Amino acid sequence: MGLDSAIVARAANAVNCVAQPIIPPLHRLPVELLCSIFLLALDGDAEQNGRELEVFQRVCKDWQALAQAPRLWSNIAIMSSEPRAISLCHLRDQLRRSKAAPLHIVMESPDVEELTEDEDGSAEAPSVRLNDAEEAIFREAAHALRPHLCRTRSLAVILKSDAAVQAIFPLQSSLPPLGSLHLTLHDTVSLETSSKFLLSTSQRACVIDELVIHAECIDAAMLDSVVPDRLRSLRVTVRSHLGSHCMRLVSQAENLESLKISDCDGAKQSFNIHTPLLYDAEISGHHLMGSVSSWSAPRLTHLTVTPQLNEVFFPKPVAFPSLRTLTITSRQRHTPDPNFAQILQWIPSLLGIDIPSYLHFATRILDTLLAKEICPHLRFIRLRAYHNDFPSVVPALRNFLQVRDNVSVHLHVLSSKQSSPHVSELRGNYPTRVTVSTNAPPLTIMLDSF
């Protein structure tokens, strides 16, 4: 009897299991995770997003409700040039559906066309022409966005004409604290207009986590208005007198994690920089020369230096105890200042270095590294072989390989002319320590393989 009862109980359990509905794994996902998956399928284009969300809503009732989430309508892109010309109707609908969700906005103004002849065919100075219809769309889209800027979380602005800059000038007094601000002014924007561009007034501090600027020129007041305590990442590529303003901001931004400054004139005063969280930096040589009296970055792991005009000095004292890789680049073919190689004495933790081969640049650095007490942990050197300069470096490289027998060398050949007996000789004598390639993976990736 007991056996029969057990059989009946098992049968009843089996029936109950069959009767229970089977829920697909996708529908068991948390709502927030499913919403994040939806976001990955959307590209921020208002009209395209609307069509894709309509497809999502047809799947089931749960997805129909989920597709109404304001978060899914918060990525907004205004591309006023074909083939991604935005529909103002869809833009307004997207802003309405996003309700109070933080906005992530990308604004790209119409392309401009250069003219070299006037109507009668006579030559004249190059000028630019803007499609009137596209400019009107951009202006109206900017006007539609204006009431919603108070809830903007990130803003990327790509402007290609003076008219586009004027169209978004009203934004300057309405920006809330931003997670990121990316500003690009093309060279078709006049210097007079770009130098007056501001996204914040001088009376109001600009709170930004990540600031990226690419422009010919920019108003210094924009950098001066940035709150340094909040800044985590700074990328400034401009051609103007902003050296002192950039370095002053860096010296005050103690929470800075990533830094890139280039094409600014050097600072006229010296700064003490303390960046305890900085892990990656790229900076032009003339910013280091005379503008930084001391620099403490205990977590800095990768540094890129661009020496210019033979005037590259590192501040002393310098504290980079965690620096693993150093990349040296230059746009000019020149011999470095004799003191430049002394930089290596102050970064004993260095594991890898990337240097150009032209003229006496690599030779001077290799000769400095012959002393084993300089960069004693060095394991990898990448030498970029430019044109006909490489053969002149071979003697120094051969001497270095004989003395520093624990260091491997990667020859990054940039010209087919460098497939010479010199390369074959080095590879033949040091087959396990010398490699050659024509590609250029990041130095940190190559270093991980050693």
N, C-alpha and C positions, 0 to 999 in steps of 0.2 A: 504493500500500500504506500509505504514511504517512497519507493522507487517511482510509482505512478504519479505521485504528487510532484516530485522533482521534474519529471518529464513535462507535466502540464504547466509548471511554472516557467520552464525554459521556453516552451511554445508560446506562452502569453507574452514573454519578454520580446521574443522574435517578432510577434505581430505588432507590438507597440513600436519597435524600432522601425519597422517597415512603414508604419502609419505616419511617423514623424517626417515633416518636410525636410528635404536636403537643401541647405543654404549654400549657394556657391561661395567659394572663398573670397571672391572679389567683393561680395556684399557684406562680408564680415569685417572688412577693413574699417578702421576708425574714420569718422567723417573728415577730420583734419588731414589725414594721410591721403584719402581719396581726392580731396580738394587740391592737395599739392600735386597729385598725379595729373589732374585736369590742367593745372597751371603749366605743366611741362609741355602740354600739347598746344598751348596758345602762344603766339609770337608777339602780342602787344598791339597788332594792327586792329583797329576798332571794328572795321567791316568784316575782316576774316574771322576774328574771334567770335563775332555774333553768329556767323554761319556755323562755326564748329560747335558752339554751345547749343545751337538749335538741334544739331545731330545728337549731342549728348542727351538732350531732353527726351528724345524719342525712345531711348533704351528702356526705361521703366519709370515708375512714379517716383521712386527714391532719387534717381538721377535728375528727374525733372525738377524736383525740389532743390537738389544740391546745385544745379546750374544757376539758380537764382542767388547764390551766395555773393555778396558784394565783393568779396576778395577776388573772385574770378573776373571781375570787370574793372579791376584797379590798374592793370597794365595798359598804358595808353601811349600810342605812337602816332605822331603827326608827321607823315611823309608827304609833302605837298608836290613832289615831282613824280611823274609817271615812272614805272607802272604801279606805284603804290599810293596814288593820290587818295587822300582820305575823304570820306563822305562826311560832311558836317552833320548830317542827320544821324548817322551812326555814332559819331563822336558825342553828340548831345545825349543820345540814348545810353551810351556806355557810362557817361558821367552820372546820369540819373540812376542807373542800376547799381553803380558802385557805392551809392549812399554815403556813409561816413568812413569807408575803408581808406587806409593810407594809399596814396597814388604813387605810381612809378611812371614817370613821363619821359618820353623821348621826342624831341622836336628837331626836325631837320628841314631847313628852308629850301626853297627851289634852287635848282642849278642855274648858274648864269652862263651866258654864252659870250665869248670874246668876239669883238668886231674889229677888223683891221681896215675896213673901207667904209666910206659913207655912201649915201644913196646914189650919187652920180659916179661912183667908182673910183674917186680920188683917194689916195692913201691918207690916213690920219693916224693919230696915236691910238693904241689899243684901248678899247672901252668895253663895257659890259652891258648886256641887255637882259632884262628879266621878263619872263613870261607873265603878262599882266594877270591872267586867270589864276596861275599858280600862286602868285604873290597875294592875290585877294583871298584865296583859300587859307593861306598861312596866316594872314592877318585875322581873319574871322575865327580860325581855330584858336589862335592865341587869345582872342577876346572871349571865346567860350570857356577857356580854361581859367581865366582870371579869378572868378569867384571861388574856384576850388583849390587854389594854390595853398590855402591855409592848411590843407591836409596832405600836402605833397611830402613824400618820404625820400624819393630820389629823383633827380632831374638831370637829363643829358640834353644839351643844346648845341646843335651844329648849324652855324650860320654862314651863309655864302654871299651875302650882299649887304650893303649899307641899309637898304630898305628892310631887310629881315631883322637887323639889329634894332632899328627904330620901332619895328612892330612889337618887340617884346620888352622895350624899355619900361612899360608900366609894371613889369614883374618885379622891379627892383625893390619895392617897399613892402612886398607881401609874402616873402618867403619865410616859412617856419624853419625850425631846426631840421637839417637834412642828413640822411645817412650818407648820401653821395651827391656830388655836383660835378658833372663833366661839361666843360665848356670848350668848344672848338670854333675858332674864327678862321675861315679860309683866307688865303692871300688875296681873294677878290674883295674882301672888306678893306676899305681904305684905312690907312694908319690913323688918320684923324678920328674916324669913327671908333675904331677898335681901342684907341687909347682912352676914349671916354666911356667905354662900356663898364657898367656896374650892375651887379645883381643885388646889391645891398647899399643902403645909404650910409654915409659916414656917421650918422647919429645912431645907427643900430648895428649891434654886433651880429656877425654871420656865424651861426653855429653849424659846423659841418664835420662829419666824421672822415670823409674821403673827398679830397679836392684834386681835380685834374684840369689843367689848363693847357691848351695848345693854341697859340696865337702869334701873330707878328708883334703885337704890342698890347698891353693891357694897363688899365689904370692901377697905380700903386695902392690907391685907397682900398681896392678890393682885397688885396693881401693883408693890409693893415687892419681890416675889419673882421678878419677871421679869428674866432676864439681859439687860442692855441691849446688850451687844456683838453678840448674835445677832439682835436685833430688826430687821426690814426694813420692816414696815408696822404702823402703830398706828392703830386706830379706836376711840375711846372716847366713847360717848354715854350719860352717866349724870346723875342729879340728886342729887349728894351732894358732900361736902367733899373732893374729890379733886384740886383745882387744883394744890397743891404736889406731890402724888405724881405726877401726870401730867407736870408740867414737869420734875421731877427725873429722871424716866425719859427724857424727850426730851433733856435736857441731857447725858445719859450715852450715848445711843444714836447714836453717830457713824456707824453704817452704815444709819441710817434712810433709806428711800426715799420713803415715802408717810405722810402724817400727817393725822389729823382728830381734833380735840378740841372737844367742845361740852357745854354744860349742866353744867359743873363750876364750883364757886365758885373765885374767883380765888386765886392763890397768895399767901402772906404773905411770901415772900422772893423775891429776885431771882436770875436764873440767866443764865449765859453759855452760849449754844447754838451749837454747831458741828456742822452736818450737811452734810458735803461731798457726799453722794450724794442728798440730798433733791431731788425734782423736782416734787412736788405736795403742797400743804398747805392745810388748811382749819381755821381756828382762830377761836375767839370773841374779841371785842375785849378783854374784861376779862382775858384771859390775857396779852395784850400789854401792857396797862396795868400798869406797876409790877412785873411778874414777870419780864421779860426785859430785862436791861441791855444785852446785845449779842447779835446773831444773824448768823452767817455761814453762808450757803447758796449757794455758788457755782454750783450746777446747778439751782436752783429756777426752774421755768419758769411755773408757774401757782399763784396764791395766791388763796384765798377768805377774806375777812374778814367777820365778823359783829359789827358794833359794837352795843354795848348801853349804856344808861344814860348816853349822852353822854360816855363815858369811854374813848376809843379813842386810844391813842398807840402809835406804833411805837418800838421801841427805837432808840436812837442811841448808837453807830454801828450801822447795819444794812448788810449786804453781800449784795445780791441782783443780781449783775451779769448774770445770764442770764434774769431775770424777763421774760416776754413778755406775760402776761395777768393782770389783776387783777379779781376779782369781789367786789363789795361787796353784802352782803345784810343784812337786818335784819328782826326780827319786830315791831319797834316803830316807830311813826311819830313820829320826833323829829328835832330839829335836831342835827346832829353837833357835837361839840366844835370850836371854831374852829381848833384845831391839827390836826384830822384831815387836812385837805387837804394839810398839809405832808408827808405820807407820799410824795406824788408827787415831791418834790424828791430823794428818796433812791433812786429806781428809774428812772434815766434810760433803761434799756433797754426800757421798757414799749412794747409795740406795740398792745395792745387793752385796753380797760377796760369793765366792765359795772357800771352804777350804777342805783339806783332814782331815780324822779323826784319822790318826795313831799317836800313842804315845801321847805326850803332846802337839802336834801342835794345834789341835782344842781347847783343854782345855785352853791353854794360851790365845788364841785369844778370846774365849767366855768370859773368866774372865775379859779381858780388856774391852770388849763391855758391861759389866754390868753397867758401868757408863753411864747414859743416855746422858751426855753432849758429849760423844764420838760418832761420827756418829749419830747425833740426828735424821736424816732423814732415817735411815736404815729401810727397810721394808721386806727384804728377805735374807735368808741365805740358801745356798745349802751345805750340808755336805756329802762328799763322804766317804762311809763306807768301809774301807779296812779290809778284813779278820777278825782277832780277836781283832782289835783295838777299834772297835766301842763301846763295852760295857764299856770300861774305860772312854769314853766321856759322857756317859749318865748322871752322876751326875752334871757335868758342864752344860750340855744342859738343864736339868730339872731346874736348878737354873736360867739359862738365861731366859727360857720361863716364869718363874714366875715374873721376874723383868721387862723384856722388853715385855710387853703384846701386843705391836702393831707390832711385828715382826713375820713373818711366816717362817717356816723351812721346807725345802725339803730334805728328806733323800734319797740320791742316793746310793742304795744298790748294791755293786759290787760282792757280793758273796751270794749264797743261804744260807750259814751258818748264815747270819745275820737276818734271819727270826726268831727272838728270842722273848721271852717275853718282852725284853726291848723296842723293836719297837712297839709291841702291846700296851704296857703301855703308851708310849708317845702319840700314836694315840688316845687311849681311853681317856686320860686326856685332850688332846688338839685337838679335832677332826677337828676344823676349821682352825687350824694353823700348823698342822704337816701332811705332805703328804709323801708317799713312792713310789718309782718307781725304775726300773732297767735300764731305758734309760737315756740319758744325752743330752737333747736339749741345745742349747746355752743359757748361762745365761741371755743374753739380751732379748731373746724371752720369757723366763720364767718370767722375771721381768715385761714385758709388761702386763702380765695377772693379776698383782696385782694392 
